């Protein structure tokens, strides 16, 4: 089991730059937890018990209004951590987290995490880098949901999907929209449903459907089911930014 744990840790995005000694220290303190789909990992306001890292599956981090409407903050997949912010600031969990599919996660208790990041700077560096990537993602999300109409929010999201499908991510882990060498006009599969798009964009499913229709009618996207092509990415980008 120790060898398997080392293999898992070494393959995770968060820990891939760590040396064997650091990985062995983490492995000695981690436990593997299997979480069925729709199971809640923690709720906003709960005390932070430790660091979670997704090995397999997908975990949604979100906030919910009193009426039950959800605002998706981000979906974490293999190699990505959960609950690292309250580990550093000592606060409670700032959002809810729920497994969206059957998932397998590593759990590192808070006391063990604090001991490790104080004694092993590379671990703290890895977590801080990921926090930076997440902060950049949060800034992009705020910009999309607060400054743009729904068709523009949808358009920006499609541009991110096109970039992610045709080129490597940037240093912050984000799709490199407009990056040199990335052909964003190639077709790609839209992996989110209209409901999931709406949840991530602070919109309703109906407004997302109208937004997609508007972009099709304006000739800015071509869509057949989940297959999407952006004939002129620069034109769509200009429309989204109001240029």
N, C-alpha and C positions, 0 to 999 in steps of 0.2 A: 504493500500500500504506500510506503514511503516513496518508492521509486515512481509510482504512478502519480502521486501528489506533486513531486518535483517536475514531472513531465507536464502536468496540467498548469502549474504555476509558471513554468518557463515559456509556455505557449500563450499566456495571457498578455494582452496589450499593456496592461499596467505594470507588469513585472518583467517584461522581455529584456530589458537592459540590465537587469540585476545579475550579479555573479553567483556562483554556486553556493557560497557561504550564506549570502543573504536569503537565497531561495530556501535553503535548508532550515534557517531560523524561522521563516514564515511557515513552512510546511509542518514544522513541529508543533505549531500552535493553532493551525487551521482545522476546521471540521467541514465535512461535505454534507450539505443538506439538499434533499430533493423536495421540490415545491410543486404541487399540482397547479394546473391552470386555474386562474381566478382566485387563487389563495392570496390573502393580504400578507405582505411581509412586515410592514409597519404602517402606522397612521401618523398624520401630522400632529405634532404635540407630544408624541411618545418620546420617552428618554432614549437616547442613542445607546444601543447595547454593543455595537461593534461595527466592523467593516464587512460589507458583503461584496463579493465579486462574482459576476455571472460567468459560469463555465459553459453552459448550454441553455438555450431557450431565450426568452425575452421578458424583461421586467419593465413595466410602465411606471414612471414617476409623474405624479399629477396632483393638482389641487382641485377641490370641489366646492361649489357654492352650497348654500343651505337648501336650494331647490334640487340639488343632486347633479347639476350640470358640471361636467369635468373640463378642466383645462390641462391638456397634456403638456408637460414641461420637456420631457424627453423619454425615449425608449432606450433602455440599456441592453446591449447584446453581449455575446461572449467576449471576455477580456475587459469588460467595463465595470467600474465599481459603483456602489451605492452607499449613501449615508456617510460620506467622508467629510462633508462640511461640519456637521455637529461634532465629529471626532476632534476637529481642530479648535472650534470655538466654544465647546462645552455646552452648547445649547441643545434644545430638543429637535426632533426631526422636523424640517421645514415643509414637508410634503408627504403625501401618501405614496406607497409603493405596492404594486400588485403584479403577480406573475400573469402574463398574458397567454402563456402556453406552458406546458409541462417543462420545468426548468431545473437545472442543477446549479447550485451556488456554493462557493466557499464562504465560510464565516470565520472571521478573526475577532475574538472578543476584544472589547475596548482596552482593557488593561494590558493585554498582550500587544495590541497595536501601538499604544503609547510607549511601551518599553522598546519595541522594535524601531520606531521612527526616531527615538532619541539616541539609540545606540548605533543605528545603521542609516546614515544620511542618504544613501541611495534610495531607500524606501520612501523617505519623506520627499525627495526630489521627484520620484515617479508620481506620487499622489498630487503634488503641487502642479506638475505639468498637466495632469488630467484635469485638475480644477481650473486651470487657465483655459483649456480647451472648452470646458463646460461653460465658463463665463462668457467666452466669445459666442458660443451657441445661444446663450440666454440673451445677449445683446441683439443678435440677429432676430430672435423670436420677438422680442419687445418691439423692434423696429417694424417687423412685418405686421403685427397685430394692432399697433397703435397709429401707424402713419399711412397705411394704405387701405384702399377699398378692397373688397373681397376678391374680385378678379385679379388684382395686382398681387395680393397675398398668395393666391393660388399660382400665379405666374412665376413668382420668385421661388416657390417651392418646386415647381416643375424644372426651373433652371438648375436648382440644386441637384435634383434627381438626374438630370441630363449630364451634369458634370461628374457626379459620382459614378455614373454608368460608363463613362468614356475616358476617365482619367483618374490618377491617384489622388488622394486627398492632400490638402495643404498641411503645413506643419502643425496647425491647431486641430487637425482631424476633420475639418470641414471640407465640403465639396468646393473645389476651386472654380467658382463661377467666373467665366471669362479668362481663365488661365491659358497661357500660350500652349499650343499643342493639344488642347482638349477640344474635340469636335462635338459640340453640343447639338448639332443638327441631326445626329444619328438617332434612330428610334430607340426607345427604352421602355421597360415595363414599369408601370406605376404600381408599386407594391402596397400602397395604402388604399383602403376603401374611401368612399366619399365621407362616410361617418368619421373615419379616423383622421382624414384631412381636416374636417370641421373641428374635431376635438383639438387638433394641434394648432389651429389658426383662430381660435376664439370666434367661431362662426357656427351657423347651422348647416346641416346637410343640404337643405334646400338652397341656401345661398351659395354653397360650394358648387352644387350642380349648375346653378345659374352662371356662376363665374366661369366654369369650364365651357358652358355653351357660349358665353360672350367671347371668350378667347378663340373658340372655333369659328364663330361668325365673323370675327375680325381678321381671320386668316392667320392668327399668330400661333396656333397649334393645330395639329392633325391628330385625331384620336379614333381608334377602333377598339372598343372595350378597354382593356388595361394597357394597350400599346399606344404610346404617345410619341409624336415627332414634333420638334420645333423647327420649322423651315428656316426662320431667320431669328436666331437667338438674340442678336443685337437689337432688333426691332421689339422683341418681347421685353427685353431688359429696359429699353427706353420707355416703353408703355408703363411698366411697373414703377419706374422711378419718376414718372411724370416729366420726362425729358422731351 
